[in-house]
Amino acid sequence: MARRVFLWVIAAALLGAAGSAGEEQGPAPEPPAAKNLILYLATGMGQHHYRLLETLCEQEERTPALAQCAKRLKMETSILDGPVPDTPAAGSTLATGQKCPAGRLSVSPQGEPLPTLLEEARQSGCALGLVTLGDLTDGAITAFAAHSSEPDDFEARARQLFEAGIEVLVGKDREVFERASDATGGPCLLTEMQEAGYTLVKGSRGDFLRVMKTPMVAFFEHTFRADRRAFPNESELPQILYKVLSLLKGNPGGFLLIVETPALDACCRIGDSAGVASEMLQLDEAVEAGLRFAGQSPETLVVVVSPHETGNLLTVERELPRFVERFSAIRSSSVRADREIGESASLARVLKIFQEVVGMPLEQPQAHRLSQLAPGPERVRAIAKLITRHLGGVLIIQDCPSARSVRCFVHGPGAEDWPEVMDNSELAPRLRRQLGLDRHEDIPSNSSVR
């Protein structure tokens, strides 16, 4: 509760700091229903993930922010190649309104760039923001500003993000931007961005909150909500959003802010039910920040959608009370636990880390098996499975996306007009209409495919 009150105070201070947006001059014909859009990409979230969030909030005797959205609907998530999506193609379908091929970012089957919602918003005069606690160059969020037929051309994607003219970029992959340079082998992209006027912030909460103008690019180190205690000098996601909204809201042409919570998908892929629960809470905190802004700005549309469900996750209702009770003691992500155990871990070291860092007991045979594993993905998965087995109540059946439908939440202008069921290819056209972007014809894509 103390953190929630603190964040509300931060919200009031930041949202009032940058001044209100300028007024449009003269009546515009057929005005769009919304001026601003906050689009959340809850990658990995399915219907049972949401049920887990409801259970956690019931224990806290509060209503999830997601439940306060005016409209809830079901969305199908197929891609061009079939019913089971991957993250690049699913994100691209949301970004462009066209079914996209697997493994590619916002391109046609022939490899041609497809115009995205973000590019159209830029053409119409919207200010732009991309915020993720994951990688800007490797997520569903990337599909809104980059085009690629290659699976790992991250430096080229970073340059496309720069060239897209995005006012605020927040992510984790600073090393990619440092590696990227122009075709002549000139200075690194971050240096080029600073020379172009970008303020660079490297993780410090104080430096981040002191920024009063755009453009800005900021990099943080923490990804998982469970690890907040290990990064006391970094801003939490709601604080980041309040600040970004305060920077974008003064643009007379409105803004488009896209927020991705990729750690939810990551936890599903390693089978970490505690991580799933923690990341659903982080998503809900982020949505609460958006809804609070929308309450002060009635022209703001808030949409929460998942590019795909991950894990084929199921909740076991009769075991959820035990899950909630034991989850409250978990204090670390599986990734951080692996890091804390370190190289050549002894049995005593593993037992100590689980007791003091993770927050759960571990039997000696389990600790012995962990001590035989090298640091890295295999041991992270083993730690995740031990935590999940200890908690009970949640089954994560697979380590990849599924074909299951997802939930979509809508709040703000025109929310009541959204259908009960829609396809993922319908999202971008609907958002274009609500923002009035469908009036802008022949909008070019950001750049050529790398």
Protein Blocks (a to p, Z undefined) as FASTA:
>chain_A
ZZmmmmmmmmmmmmmmnopadddehjaehiafbfbdcddddehiafklmmmmmmmmmmno
pacfklmpmbdcdddfbdfkbmbdcfklmmmmmmnopacdehiahiafkopacddfklmm
mmnopacddddfbdfklcfklmmmpccfbfklmklmmmmmmmnopabdcdfklmlmmmpc
cfkopacfklmmmmnopacdehiaklmmmpcbdcdddddfbfblklmmmmmmbccfklmm
mmmmmmmmmpmnbpadddddfklmmmmmnopaklmmmmmmmmmmmmmmmmmmmmmmmkbc
cddddfbaehiaacdfklmmmmmmmmmmpcbdfklmmmmnogoiafklmmmmmmmmnopa
cdfklmmmmmmpccdjklmmmmmmmmmmmngoiacfbfcdcfbdcddddedehklmpcfb
dcfklmmmmmmmmnopmmpghiacfbdcZZ
